[in-house]
């Protein structure tokens, strides 16, 4: 329960709050007893002098806790409403508002914080707003209103359109209207991301490397530490989009900022010869693998990609809507023509039947299920994303080459069209329906087949020669003498 303010100190508090109007850092550190590190002081100063703020940052950098202090300053020194929004709404109540309640309850402030608000009189207070629908945002007309959008990348653009329209009208009327957006730099192309290329916004970045626990400025329990950064560096690596977003507080690099395969990597993949590790046995260096994406019922193409020694050497297509035996026969011919060690097949949908038909014909097959769980559940949300990301890593480090004269333009277009988002489960490619829109209705079959071929080719390279020889012998016996022969029952 909040303590009552003794009469003897009311006059002093009035002076303190009046002085605090133009000195918010002083007020926060004096009245709330909070120590602010340099980046937090920069945020407070930016809010004092600007109406539109966009602040991106990494994990555990203290942006939200700083805004709790600013909410108290705004209500008690400036006077007016501090509106807090976030989607989903319950996360706002459970995180930011819960911390703000503790701050208010630990101070000698008037009023009592309730489940979703703290009101002082009729026109002052903090209110948490449910933004599930734009109509839930009230049309408040008080003199001073600050709106804080926490985790702004997750808030729909239509909410910001409503808020900004109201705030712009208030500014025209000479009223005090501020919008503060906070969040991790998730590249979804929304209102928050666009603010960082909009000159009307004052933009700040909170990197985990700015944490006072890292710089040595001061010791602040609860903020990110050097050990946490090092753990993420070892787990993700410096080029991983999650490291850039959650540690560096930056939008990931790409030709388009949410693309998983930047133009620079596609250019690298077209030049030079592939790098094959020295530990790879000589007889495996020239091994060949085929990857096949099987057409569905929507008129897509069956695509076959051949990779030899880390380089695409041939790409072919066959019109879809054909029977499994016919597709299997086509893939078998290509498998034998290029002396492939193994063929990879997308086994989701009709591909399952094609893979079974190939196995019946004695072809070594590896099934690839894009919908399966990833091997690395820390970095990737699903198998499709993991296969694409690791394939692109091979391009980046020179172990997969796609010569321009051999590789169709569609392969490069497909990779360039893939975009991703950062989720609680890791990186996740956006659904195929959204990729198709960028490709004018065409499915990204060429890049799918390339990813599958790379998976099949890498499955050869990771086996030791003895295991590979046994598997080849098994395929040969099954092919020429039947499966019972290999089982020892001639």
N, C-alpha and C positions, 0 to 999 in steps of 0.2 A: 504494500500500500504506500502511496506517495505521501510524504510528510508535509504538514502545513508549513507555510513560510512565516516565520516570526515577523511581527510588525516592525521590530527594530531594524530589520535589514531590508525592508521593502524599498526604501528610498535608494539604498546602495544598489539594489538589483535593477531598479529603473535606469540608473546611470550606466550600469554595466551593460544592459541590453541596448541602450541608446548608443553607447560607444561601440558596441559590437556590430552595429549595422554596417559600418564601413571597415571593421577589423574582425572578420569572421575567424581567422586563424587564431588570433588572440583570444576571442571569446570561447572557442572550442577547447583550447588548451587550459584557459583559466577557469571557466565555469564547469565544463565537463571533466576536466582533469585528464584529457586524452592527449597523448603524444602523437603528433602527426609527423610522418617522415616526408622527405622532400616531394615525392610524387603526389602524395595526398595534399600537401600545401599548394602544389601547382593546380590541382583540381579545384580546391576551394577558391583560389584566386581567380581561376578561369570562370567559375560560376558567378563570382561577384561582379565581373566586368563584362560578361557576355550572356546573351539570351539563349543561344543554341549550342549545346555541347554534345560531342560524340566521343566517348571514352572506351577504347578497346584495351584488353589486357589479358594476361595469362592467369593461370589458376593461383588462388591464394595470395593475391596482391593487395587486398584491403580496400578495394573500391567500394563495396557495399557497406562496410563498417564506417567508412568515411561519409557516405551518404546518410547514414543514420544520424551522425553528428550534424550534418548540414540541415537535415529535416528539423532538428531541435532549434538550430540557429534561425532558420527561416521563420518558424512559427513564433518564437519568442522575441526576436529582434526586428525582423521585417514586418511580421504580422500578415496573416493570410493563410491560404491552404497549400499544403504540400500533398500532391496526389501521387501515389505509388501504384504502378501497374506492372504486371508480369503475366506471361502465359506459360504454363497453367497457373491459375489463380491460387490454388492451394500451396504451390511452391513459394509464392510470395509471402503467404501467411506463415509458412513453416520455417522460412529462412530469414529474409530481410526483416519482416515485421516482428518476428520473435526476438531478434537481436535488438531491434529498436525499442521494443517494449522493456527489455532489461535495462537499456540505457536510461529510459525515462523514469522507470521505477526506482533506479538507483540515485536519482537526482531530486532536488527539492523543487520540482516543477508543479504548477497547478494542474488540476484535472487528473483523470484516471484513464490510462490506456485500456481500451476494450478489445474485443476479438479482432476488429479490423479497423479501428480508428482511435484517435486521441484528440479530443475537442477541448478548446479553451474558449468559452463564450460562443457567440453565434457565427463568427466569421474567421476563426483561427483554428487550425488543427491539422493533423495528418490523417488522410483517408486512403485506404487500400481499395482499389476498384477492380472488379471482375471484368476483364476485357474479352470474354468469350464472344460477345457481339458488340459491334460499334455503338449500338443504342444504349449500352450500359455505361458509356462515358458521359457523365453529366455535363450540362451546359452551365458551368459556374461563372458568375459574373463579378466576383470580388476583385478588389484592386490588385492584389498580389497573389499570383498562382504559379507555383513551380510544379512541373510534372516530371517525375523520374520514371523512365522505362528501364526496368531491370531485366537483364538477359534479353536485350532488345532484338537480337536476330530471330528469336522465337515468337515475336509479336507480329501478327499479320499487318501488311501494309495499309489495309483499309482503316485500322485503328489509328495509325499515324496520320493518315489523311484527315480523319475527323479531328484529332487533337491539334494538328498544325493549322487547320482552317480556323478553329476557334481561337488559338493563340495568336495567329496573325491578325485577326480582327481586333483582338484586345490590344495588341501593340499599336495598331493604327489609332486606337482611342486613347493612347498615352498611358495604358495600364502596364503593370509589371508582369510579363508573361515569359517564363523560362521553360525550356525543354531540355532535359538531361537524359541522354541515352548511354547505357552501360552494357557491356557484354564482351564475350570472347569473339574474336574475328572469324566467325564461321562464314564461309563464302557462299551464301545462298542468293546473292544478287538482290537482296531486299533493301528496305529503306535504310537500315543501319549501315550496311556496306556502302551504299551510294553516298551517304553523308560524308565519307572520307575523301570524296572527290568533289564535294560541294563547298565552295568558298564561303558560304553563309554560315557554316558550322566551324566552331573552334574544336579542333581534334587533338586528343591526347592518347598516349599509349603507355600502359603499365606493363612492362616486361618483368618476368620473374627475376631477371638479373638486376632489376631496380630495387628489389626487396631489401630493406635495411638489414635483414639477416644475412644477405649475400654481400652487400656493399660494405658492411661494418658500421653503417651510420648509427645504428642502435639495435638493441635486441627487442624484437616484438614477437612474443609467443603467438602462434596461430597463423603467422604468415609463412610463406614458402622459404625453404632453406637451401643451402648449397647441396646437401645430400639428396634432397628431393629432385633437384635439377639433374644431378649426376645420374640418378636412377633412371630418369626419363630419357636422358641422353643415351644410356646403354641399352634401354629397352626399345626405343624408337629410332635412334640415329638422328643426326643433325638435319637431314634432308626430308624427314618424314613430315607430312602436313600436320600431324597431331603435335609434333614438337614445335612447329612454327606457331600454331594456334594457341596451344595450352601453356607453352613455356615462353616463347619470344613475344607473344601477343601481336603477331603479324598475320595478315592474310597470306595464305600459301602462294608461292610463286607459280605462275603459269601464264601462257599466252592470254587466256581468259582466266581470271583469278580463281575460278572453281574447277578448272580442268585438271584431270588427273595426269594427263600427258602433255607437258608444255611443248611448244614448237621447237625449242632448242633440243629437246631429247629426240624428237622425230628427225631433226637434221643430223644429229649424231648417228642415228641408226642407219642413215643412208650412206654414210661415208666409211671407207676403210674396210679392213678385214676384222672378223670377230676375234676376241681374245678367249682362247681356250686354256684353262688352268694347266700348268705343267704336270700336276698330279694325275690328270686324266690319262689313262692308258692310251698308247698310240693307236691300237686297233679300234678304240671307241671314238677317236677324234673325227673320223670320217663317217661315222654312223649317220643314218638318215631316218627321219621320223615324219609321219604324216598326221595332220590334224584336220578333222572334218566337223563342220557345223551342218547339221541336218535340217533341211527345210521343214517348216510346219505346213499347216493347211492354208496359210494366208498368202501363198504365192511367192514366198521368199526363195532364195537360191540355195542349193547345196553347194558348199564351198570346201575345197580341198587345198591345204597349204602344205608344201613339202619343205622341211628344214634339214640341211646337211651341214654338219660341223659348225653350227651356230649361225647359219645364213639361210635366208629364204632363197630357194633355187627355182621354185615353180608354184604358181597359183592357178587353179582351174575352177570352173563353175559348171553346175548342171542344174537345169530348171527343176523346181520343186514339184510337189504333188505327184510323185511317182512312188511305186511300190518299194518296200524295203529290199527285196531281193535285187531289184534293178539298181538301186543306189549302192548296195553292198558289192555288186559285181563291178560297178564303176570304180569304187574305192579299192577293190582288190586288184584291178588292173593297174591302177596308179601305184599301189603298194609294191607290186611286183616289178613294174617298169623302173621305178627309182630304187629298187632293192632296199626297201624300208625295213628297219628292224622292228618297228612297232607302229601302229596306227592309233591315234587318240580320237575318240568319238564323244560328242555331247550326248549323254544318255538320258537327258530329260526329254519327255515327249516321244516322238517317233524314233529318235536316235537309239533308244533301248533295243528296238527290234533290229535296226541295222547292225548294232554291235553284236547282237546274238547271231545274226546271219554271218557276219565276218568270222566270228569264232568257230562256227560250224564249218567254215571253209578253210580252217587251219591258220587264220591270220592272227598274229599276236595283237591283242587289243587292250588299251587302257581306257576305261570309262571315266568321263569327266562330268560331274554333276554340279552345275553352277549354283544350285539351290542348297547344297550341303553346308554343314557347319565348317567354318575355316579351321585350319590347323593352328594358326596364331590368333587366338580369340582375344588377345589384348589389343592388337592393332586393327583387326578387320571385323566387320559385322557379318560377313558372309563369304562363301567360297568364291563367288564371282569377283568380288572386290579384291580378294587376296590374289587370285590368279592374274588379274589385270595389273595389280600393283607390282607383283614380283616379276611379271613379264616386262613392265616398264623399267624396273630396276636393272634387268639384264640389258635393255637398250642403253640406259644411262651409263653403265659401267663397261659397255663395249662387248658383251658376250652374246648379243643378238643383233644381227645386221639385216636390214631390209633394203637391198639395192634398188634404186629408183627404176632402173630399166627392167627389172624383173617383177617388182612388187607393184600391183595395180594401185592407182590413185585412191581407190575405195578403202584400201587398208589404212592409209594415212588419215583419210577423212573420218573413218570410224573411230580411230583412237582419239582424234582431236575433238570428237563430239561428246565423248564421255565426261560427265561431270560427277562430282561427289559432294557429300555432306559429312560433317563430323557428328556422330551420334554418341550416346552413352556407351554403346558397344564397340565403338571404333569407327574407322572410315567406312563409308558405304556409298557405292555407286548409285546414282539415281535410277529409277525404274526404266526399263527398255522403252516404254511408251514415250517417255520424255526425250530419250535419245533419238527415237524415230522422227520426232517433230523436227529436230535439227538436221536430220538427213532427208527431209522432205518425204517422209513416209517409208523410207527404206530401213530394214532391220540391219543392225551392225554385224552382219554375218561374217564379213571379211576379218574384222578384228577378233571376233569370237573364235574363228578357225585358227587364226594366228596364235592366240593365247593357248588353244588346245594343242597345237603343234609344238609350241614351246614346252608345254607341260610334258608331252610325250617324249620329246627329245631329251629333256632334262632327266626323265625317268631312266633313260639309257645310261646317261653319264654318271648317275649316282650309284649304279650297281657295280659290284666288283666283277672282274672278267669271268670268274668261275660261275657265279650266279647267272650271269648273262648267257654263258655257253650252255648251261643246263636248260635255260628257258628256250633258247634257240633249238636245242636238240628235241625238247618236248614238242615244239611247234612242228618241226620237220617230221617227227614220227607220226604225230596226229594227222598231218597233212597227207603223207604218202602211204601209211599203213593202217590208219584208223585209230581212234582213241583207246580201244582195247589193247592195242599193241603196246602203247606207253605204260599201261597199267600192268604189263607183264603177262597178259592172258592172250597169247597168240592163237 
